[in-house]
Amino acid sequence: SYDKQFVRDWLEQALVDGRPWPKTAPAPALPAEVIARTVQKYEEALQRLTA
């Protein structure tokens, strides 16, 4: 899947000060691993569309 569900799933489990994120601004910072996996997903989508 090439939507943002991967990021949404991470945010659903994110903790802020030991508690679930209340879905208010600001959002918690995404870890480098989440960013890297998201980039990989979009790079794969681009490759499929342009290959």
Beta strands, then each sheet from edge to edge (+ up, - down):
strand 1: 15-16
strand 2: 19-20
sheet 1: 1+ 2-
end
